[in-house]
């Protein structure tokens, strides 16, 4: 395997431990609609524990957003922050409709006091501590995708219902259609000699691997991979995370290329590189940061596909595949962080219209947004 995979895994370990707040269907990893997920579970009459112990908090929508300049009295502008929105309407889309609601940024100035005054002050101390810890976990993550969330809550030993980690049915159907073909060789190994229809076996394998609960059913595959049984759950968990990010990477690649083209045009325009009274606006820096992040994601995915093809397609020894998955959990944390950063920068590009490019104040704000978001080393 390429030597830099070890370096990327080490970066992934740092991302995992760090305590900073940073056409096709687009999988949205910037929004966790707690309100909708909670009420869907209630409607289905599921037996589950709500995310927050304070009932009111379960009506919120959690979002990752770049802090605007107008909120510099609360937060350092341009960083990626975690916003908690409580709509006045029961419709979770109320914010986008202009209906409004209460907004709190996690760990903003006087954050805990605002939470106590508006939401949790009447709760027992244990409930307050639990709910604040849950909110803090969201703030330590770079994105709100189900894999990083589940992993982080497990690390912190906080029990959270699976209903908050589910991928919506339409998104899961989209992902599933992409991975069925990839998992056919695995089905041949896992269900060899059972005489079952390969297509049904493949679908079953995908479902089992995705849930990562019925590990015993996957024993034939685990033995074929020569993985210790007590490591199987972690392997399949990391595997599905990498499959998920491969799809996400494919979805945003074109938009990243468009963004890089735009930034390079800024760099080639002398009027868009200047000293703004604070620092030199140098577009080569964010371009470099983005390309380094993206190069890491491409390297991981190229290595993954190589070791996968060597074992499952060419039938070679699975040693390289097993070595890759020794660091798979760290690698998918690198992927999760890098993809979240790139996706957030793309979103900032969408929010910065061409008509403002000649406004140096707005151009500087966009520059600092991109620089802050890509400063993750």
Legacy VTK file of the C-alpha trace (Angstrom):
# vtk DataFile Version 3.0
C-alpha trace
ASCII
DATASET POLYDATA
POINTS 377 float
0.000 0.000 0.000
1.177 3.606 -0.586
3.241 4.979 2.287
1.034 8.044 2.608
-1.935 5.896 3.706
-0.302 5.629 7.125
0.031 9.408 7.297
-3.626 9.861 6.304
-4.682 7.349 8.973
-2.674 9.322 11.548
-4.484 12.507 10.480
-7.759 10.608 10.812
-6.851 9.648 14.386
-6.188 13.310 15.168
-9.502 14.360 13.625
-11.282 11.692 15.652
-9.749 12.872 18.923
-9.746 16.602 18.296
-12.119 18.799 20.299
-12.632 21.634 17.809
-15.851 22.780 16.168
-15.051 22.473 12.962
-28.250 15.932 -10.731
-27.695 12.826 -8.372
-29.243 12.922 -4.956
-26.972 14.899 -2.643
-26.555 13.294 0.772
-26.819 16.180 3.218
-24.310 15.821 6.057
-24.789 19.374 7.335
-28.301 18.959 8.796
-29.694 16.610 11.447
-33.450 17.092 11.675
-34.017 15.858 15.231
-37.626 17.081 15.105
-38.510 15.028 12.045
-36.621 11.885 13.103
-38.250 11.940 16.542
-41.785 12.388 15.218
-41.329 9.761 12.493
-40.271 7.250 15.149
-43.300 8.168 17.285
-45.594 7.834 14.259
-44.174 4.364 13.570
-44.826 3.516 17.250
-41.206 2.530 17.749
-39.887 1.795 21.221
-36.960 4.196 21.415
-35.231 6.679 23.686
-35.390 10.279 22.530
-32.090 12.001 21.821
-32.469 14.657 24.527
-33.838 14.196 28.023
-35.354 17.691 27.868
-38.472 17.239 25.750
-38.304 20.681 24.111
-34.854 19.992 22.679
-36.232 17.103 20.616
-38.005 19.672 18.428
-34.764 21.180 17.148
-32.904 21.064 13.845
-29.107 20.889 14.120
-27.059 22.424 11.316
-23.409 22.981 10.426
-22.963 26.537 9.179
-20.168 29.023 8.598
-20.441 31.836 11.135
-21.271 35.102 9.344
-19.411 38.349 9.998
-22.577 39.759 11.613
-22.209 37.332 14.554
-18.635 38.277 15.463
-19.927 39.453 18.865
-20.793 35.799 19.621
-18.253 33.769 17.686
-15.092 34.027 15.681
-16.452 34.671 12.153
-15.829 32.315 9.213
-15.427 29.131 11.277
-17.683 26.114 10.872
-20.075 26.143 13.838
-23.009 24.077 15.060
-26.348 25.861 14.991
-29.402 24.639 16.916
-32.665 25.940 15.468
-36.038 25.721 17.227
-38.763 26.663 14.701
-41.828 28.540 15.897
-43.822 26.382 13.481
-44.166 22.613 13.813
-42.853 22.416 10.244
-39.084 21.794 10.466
-38.570 23.734 7.207
-39.865 26.870 8.955
-36.482 28.597 8.955
-36.193 28.385 5.184
-39.746 29.698 4.829
-38.906 32.752 6.907
-41.270 31.772 9.734
-38.428 32.029 12.215
-37.594 30.495 15.533
-35.016 30.516 18.310
-31.385 30.019 17.326
-28.448 29.054 19.527
-24.891 28.353 18.385
-23.273 25.649 20.482
-20.561 27.108 22.736
-21.315 30.683 21.714
-20.898 33.417 24.317
-23.003 32.562 27.413
-24.168 29.366 25.702
-24.954 27.383 28.848
-26.804 30.319 30.413
-28.944 30.698 27.286
-29.709 26.989 27.348
-30.697 27.132 31.014
-32.794 30.280 30.637
-34.654 29.071 27.545
-34.720 25.262 27.630
-33.125 23.149 30.354
-33.175 25.309 33.509
-36.101 23.441 35.088
-34.537 20.005 34.495
-32.601 17.950 37.059
-28.831 18.468 36.985
-28.309 15.004 35.497
-30.610 15.792 32.559
-28.940 19.157 31.997
-25.490 17.569 31.968
-26.626 14.849 29.547
-28.202 17.249 27.063
-25.259 19.654 27.121
-22.881 16.743 26.528
-24.942 15.582 23.533
-24.832 19.080 22.047
-21.096 19.301 22.654
-20.559 16.035 20.782
-22.271 17.513 17.729
-19.914 20.473 17.960
-16.776 18.297 18.051
-17.706 16.614 14.757
-16.946 18.064 11.321
-20.214 16.776 9.869
-23.513 15.204 10.901
-23.414 12.007 8.875
-24.693 8.876 10.646
-21.348 7.045 10.724
-19.348 9.686 12.564
-22.278 10.338 14.895
-22.714 6.691 15.851
-18.986 6.242 16.371
-18.602 9.361 18.485
-21.510 8.524 20.779
-20.120 5.022 21.257
-16.707 6.445 22.147
-18.329 8.781 24.697
-20.413 5.854 26.034
-23.719 7.667 25.501
-26.693 5.534 24.520
-28.564 7.008 21.549
-31.364 5.323 19.627
-30.623 4.066 16.126
-33.500 6.189 14.793
-31.128 9.183 14.874
-28.472 7.385 12.817
-30.741 6.090 10.075
-30.180 7.117 6.491
-33.565 8.172 5.042
-35.195 5.468 2.921
-34.840 7.283 -0.409
-31.155 8.010 0.214
-30.528 4.431 1.331
-32.195 3.128 -1.844
-29.871 5.351 -3.888
-26.762 4.166 -2.019
-27.879 0.546 -2.096
-28.275 0.595 -5.880
-24.636 1.691 -6.134
-23.137 -0.957 -3.855
-25.032 -4.072 -4.969
-22.661 -4.728 -7.868
-19.633 -4.092 -5.669
-20.760 -6.677 -3.128
-21.534 -9.526 -5.549
-18.060 -11.093 -5.097
-18.564 -10.892 -1.324
-21.887 -12.712 -1.629
-20.188 -15.467 -3.590
-17.755 -15.926 -0.692
-20.227 -15.482 2.160
-22.956 -17.730 0.725
-20.928 -20.194 -1.329
-22.492 -23.639 -1.563
-25.870 -22.576 -0.200
-27.471 -22.756 -3.628
-29.250 -19.437 -3.145
-29.988 -16.929 -5.819
-26.928 -14.652 -6.050
-28.954 -11.469 -6.408
-31.041 -12.169 -3.315
-27.906 -13.208 -1.429
-26.169 -9.997 -2.438
-29.066 -7.834 -1.268
-29.167 -9.781 1.983
-25.415 -9.298 2.449
-25.704 -5.553 1.890
-28.501 -5.310 4.464
-26.598 -7.358 7.042
-23.351 -5.468 6.537
-25.106 -2.117 6.706
-26.876 -2.918 9.970
-23.694 -4.564 11.354
-25.818 -6.419 13.892
-26.077 -10.010 12.632
-22.312 -10.529 12.512
-22.684 -14.303 12.955
-24.367 -14.578 9.542
-21.226 -13.029 8.096
-18.937 -15.653 9.639
-18.107 -17.244 6.251
-17.015 -13.853 4.916
-15.123 -13.052 8.109
-13.246 -16.357 7.891
-12.462 -15.781 4.212
-11.020 -12.391 5.093
-9.045 -14.039 7.929
-10.278 -11.399 10.363
-10.521 -12.133 14.068
-14.167 -12.522 15.054
-13.958 -9.887 17.774
-12.774 -7.386 15.138
-15.484 -8.177 12.593
-17.985 -5.555 13.745
-15.415 -2.760 13.585
-14.277 -3.902 10.143
-17.767 -3.925 8.635
-18.606 -0.626 10.314
-15.545 1.044 8.771
-16.164 -0.672 5.448
-19.660 0.694 5.037
-18.407 4.123 6.089
-15.833 4.080 3.307
-18.455 2.900 0.785
-20.671 5.788 1.899
-17.905 8.350 1.463
-16.941 6.970 -1.924
-20.440 7.838 -3.132
-20.322 11.249 -1.461
-16.937 11.970 -3.060
-18.299 11.107 -6.500
-21.243 13.430 -5.899
-19.202 16.513 -5.034
-16.211 16.009 -7.360
-17.683 18.068 -10.213
-18.708 20.890 -7.895
-15.230 20.969 -6.339
-13.655 21.227 -9.794
-15.977 24.146 -10.598
-15.026 25.842 -7.322
-11.290 25.344 -7.904
-11.661 26.790 -11.400
-13.341 29.854 -9.915
-10.654 30.296 -7.242
-7.920 29.980 -9.879
-9.639 32.714 -11.875
-9.541 34.878 -8.728
-5.837 34.089 -8.382
-5.102 35.128 -11.964
-6.963 38.447 -11.539
-4.614 41.106 -10.036
-7.639 43.019 -8.768
-8.642 40.096 -6.519
-5.248 39.687 -4.791
-4.581 42.591 -2.445
-3.756 43.653 1.114
-7.045 44.323 2.906
-5.594 45.989 6.000
-5.393 42.675 7.895
-3.544 40.283 5.616
-2.700 39.582 1.995
-5.560 37.991 0.064
-3.678 35.151 -1.617
-5.928 32.648 -3.406
-3.094 30.162 -3.842
-3.429 29.277 -0.135
-7.062 28.029 -0.109
-6.502 26.354 -3.480
-3.542 24.482 -1.997
-5.466 23.523 1.155
-8.390 22.158 -0.830
-6.174 20.192 -3.193
-4.228 18.638 -0.313
-7.469 17.516 1.358
-8.878 16.167 -1.873
-5.644 14.408 -2.788
-5.882 12.522 0.514
-9.444 11.371 -0.196
-8.513 10.264 -3.708
-5.476 8.370 -2.397
-7.555 6.489 0.184
-10.229 5.557 -2.353
-7.668 4.499 -4.956
-5.960 2.245 -2.415
-9.294 0.828 -1.247
-10.374 -0.047 -4.789
-6.956 -1.574 -5.534
-6.928 -3.897 -2.512
-10.612 -4.730 -3.102
-10.032 -5.664 -6.749
-6.874 -7.637 -5.942
-8.758 -9.855 -3.518
-12.361 -10.006 -4.715
-11.904 -9.613 -8.468
-8.469 -11.086 -9.179
-8.680 -13.662 -6.380
-5.310 -12.792 -4.908
-4.280 -13.130 -1.263
-6.260 -10.841 1.065
-3.151 -9.633 2.963
-3.251 -6.129 1.452
-7.000 -5.932 2.030
-6.583 -6.861 5.702
-3.730 -4.369 6.143
-5.872 -1.626 4.689
-8.677 -2.369 7.137
-6.324 -2.340 10.115
-6.498 1.447 9.776
-9.942 1.645 8.137
-11.635 3.386 11.064
-9.010 6.132 11.081
-9.158 6.426 7.304
-12.902 6.904 7.231
-12.522 9.613 9.881
-10.099 11.364 7.535
-12.632 10.950 4.743
-15.468 12.255 6.920
-13.511 15.342 7.939
-12.128 16.090 4.473
-15.464 15.567 2.705
-17.262 17.746 5.259
-14.746 20.570 4.834
-14.823 20.395 1.035
-18.620 20.220 0.975
-18.879 23.224 3.308
-16.499 25.249 1.132
-18.558 24.307 -1.944
-21.665 25.537 -0.122
-19.910 28.841 0.632
-19.076 29.140 -3.054
-22.750 28.646 -3.939
-23.657 31.360 -1.406
-21.189 33.871 -2.876
-22.737 35.261 -6.083
-20.643 36.517 -8.995
-22.116 40.013 -8.645
-20.278 40.426 -5.303
-16.851 39.458 -6.650
-15.957 43.109 -7.300
-16.890 44.081 -3.725
-13.598 43.774 -1.848
-15.267 43.616 1.569
-17.469 40.687 0.527
-14.617 39.052 -1.399
-12.414 39.229 1.708
-15.182 37.658 3.799
-15.449 34.778 1.328
-11.662 34.361 1.386
-11.562 34.157 5.192
-14.476 31.673 5.143
-12.545 29.336 2.858
-9.253 29.790 4.726
-10.848 29.083 8.121
-12.728 26.032 6.859
-9.677 24.446 5.229
-7.365 25.052 8.197
-7.602 21.566 9.671
-4.037 20.298 9.866
LINES 2 379
22 0 1 2 3 4 5 6 7 8 9 10 11 12 13 14 15 16 17 18 19 20 21
355 22 23 24 25 26 27 28 29 30 31 32 33 34 35 36 37 38 39 40 41 42 43 44 45 46 47 48 49 50 51 52 53 54 55 56 57 58 59 60 61 62 63 64 65 66 67 68 69 70 71 72 73 74 75 76 77 78 79 80 81 82 83 84 85 86 87 88 89 90 91 92 93 94 95 96 97 98 99 100 101 102 103 104 105 106 107 108 109 110 111 112 113 114 115 116 117 118 119 120 121 122 123 124 125 126 127 128 129 130 131 132 133 134 135 136 137 138 139 140 141 142 143 144 145 146 147 148 149 150 151 152 153 154 155 156 157 158 159 160 161 162 163 164 165 166 167 168 169 170 171 172 173 174 175 176 177 178 179 180 181 182 183 184 185 186 187 188 189 190 191 192 193 194 195 196 197 198 199 200 201 202 203 204 205 206 207 208 209 210 211 212 213 214 215 216 217 218 219 220 221 222 223 224 225 226 227 228 229 230 231 232 233 234 235 236 237 238 239 240 241 242 243 244 245 246 247 248 249 250 251 252 253 254 255 256 257 258 259 260 261 262 263 264 265 266 267 268 269 270 271 272 273 274 275 276 277 278 279 280 281 282 283 284 285 286 287 288 289 290 291 292 293 294 295 296 297 298 299 300 301 302 303 304 305 306 307 308 309 310 311 312 313 314 315 316 317 318 319 320 321 322 323 324 325 326 327 328 329 330 331 332 333 334 335 336 337 338 339 340 341 342 343 344 345 346 347 348 349 350 351 352 353 354 355 356 357 358 359 360 361 362 363 364 365 366 367 368 369 370 371 372 373 374 375 376
